[in-house]
Structures are given as structure tokens and as C-alpha cells.
């Protein structure tokens, strides 16, 4: 259960925000493409510029989210190690059971 909870925490704190960053970038790419296809439309240009400001320093935020996700993955790996088991084999003596 600890692995599942840690993975949920990883998704909430690292993966979803990372997806949000890439979503912002995709919106920027679409707005920029639309502005280039319609150079006379000033609203599209303004929209692309405002989104461009929102994705400034995106690389640092993405790197931070990736680092945090990796830390959680390492923690999950540590928690998910199989327990050492000890088996003891004993010779069975006597008559076999009748079937």
C-alpha cells in the first residue's frame, strides 16, 4: 500500500504539474501557428505573446518536475523491493497417503 500511496503522491506533485507545463507549451505552439497563418489578426498575435510570457523559464520548471518525479521513482523502487524469504525443505517419511 505504501508504494501505491507514494505513486499517487508522485502523480499529484510531479507528473500532473509537468503535464500542465507541456499543455501550456502546446497552447503556445497552436497560438503561434494560428498567428502566423493569419498575420492580419491582432488578437491572435496578442494571445501568442501572452502565452509566450507564461512559458518563460519553462525549461527550469520542467527540469524541477522531472527531478522531483525521479526522486519519487527512487523512493518507490526502494519500497518495492521483495522481502527476503527463507524456505526449509524437509524430507517426508512414512507411507504415502492413499488416494
C-alpha positions as CSV (number, residue, x, y, z in Angstrom):
1,X,0.0,0.0,0.0
2,X,2.9,2.3,0.6
3,X,4.0,2.0,-3.0
4,X,0.5,3.0,-4.2
5,X,0.4,6.0,-1.9
6,X,3.8,7.1,-2.9
7,X,2.9,6.8,-6.6
8,X,-0.3,8.8,-6.0
9,X,1.8,11.5,-4.3
10,X,4.3,11.4,-7.2
11,X,1.4,11.9,-9.7
12,X,-0.1,14.7,-7.7
13,X,3.1,16.7,-7.0
14,X,5.3,16.0,-10.1
15,X,3.5,14.3,-13.0
16,X,0.3,16.4,-13.3
17,X,2.1,19.7,-13.0
18,X,4.6,18.5,-15.6
19,X,1.7,17.7,-17.9
20,X,0.3,21.2,-17.2
21,X,3.6,22.8,-18.4
22,X,3.5,20.8,-21.6
23,X,-0.1,21.8,-22.1
24,X,0.9,25.5,-21.9
25,X,3.6,24.9,-24.5
26,X,1.1,23.2,-26.8
27,X,-1.3,26.1,-26.4
28,X,1.6,28.5,-27.3
29,X,2.6,26.4,-30.4
30,X,-1.0,26.4,-31.6
31,X,-1.5,30.2,-31.0
32,X,1.8,31.0,-32.7
33,X,0.9,28.8,-35.7
34,X,-2.5,30.5,-35.9
35,X,-0.9,33.9,-35.7
36,X,1.5,33.1,-38.5
37,X,-1.3,31.8,-40.7
38,X,-3.4,34.9,-40.1
39,X,-0.9,37.8,-39.9
40,X,-3.7,40.4,-40.1
41,X,-5.4,39.2,-36.9
42,X,-4.0,41.2,-34.0
43,X,-5.9,39.2,-31.4
44,X,-4.1,36.1,-32.3
45,X,-0.7,37.9,-32.1
46,X,-1.6,39.2,-28.6
47,X,-2.7,35.8,-27.5
48,X,0.5,34.2,-28.7
49,X,2.6,36.9,-26.9
50,X,0.7,36.5,-23.6
51,X,1.1,32.7,-23.8
52,X,4.8,33.1,-24.6
53,X,5.2,35.1,-21.4
54,X,3.5,32.3,-19.5
55,X,6.0,29.7,-20.8
56,X,9.1,31.7,-20.0
57,X,11.5,29.7,-17.8
58,X,9.6,26.6,-18.7
59,X,12.7,24.6,-19.0
60,X,13.7,25.2,-15.4
61,X,10.2,24.2,-14.2
62,X,10.1,21.1,-16.3
63,X,13.6,20.1,-15.0
64,X,12.4,20.6,-11.4
65,X,9.3,18.5,-12.0
66,X,11.4,15.8,-13.7
67,X,13.8,15.8,-10.8
68,X,11.0,15.5,-8.3
69,X,9.4,12.7,-10.3
70,X,12.8,10.8,-10.3
71,X,13.1,11.2,-6.6
72,X,9.7,9.7,-6.1
73,X,10.5,6.8,-8.5
74,X,13.7,6.1,-6.5
75,X,11.6,6.1,-3.3
76,X,9.1,3.7,-4.9
77,X,11.9,1.4,-6.0
78,X,13.2,1.3,-2.5
79,X,9.8,0.5,-1.1
80,X,9.0,-2.1,-3.7
81,X,12.0,-4.4,-3.0
82,X,10.9,-8.0,-2.4
83,X,11.2,-9.3,1.1
84,X,13.9,-12.0,1.7
85,X,12.3,-15.3,2.3
86,X,13.7,-18.4,3.9
87,X,12.4,-21.8,2.9
88,X,13.2,-25.0,4.7
89,X,12.8,-28.3,2.9
90,X,12.1,-31.4,5.0
91,X,12.1,-35.0,3.9
92,X,8.7,-36.6,4.3
93,X,8.9,-40.1,5.8
94,X,6.3,-42.7,6.1
95,X,3.8,-44.2,3.7
96,X,2.2,-42.1,1.0
97,X,-1.4,-41.2,1.6
98,X,-3.9,-43.5,-0.1
99,X,-5.8,-41.8,-2.9
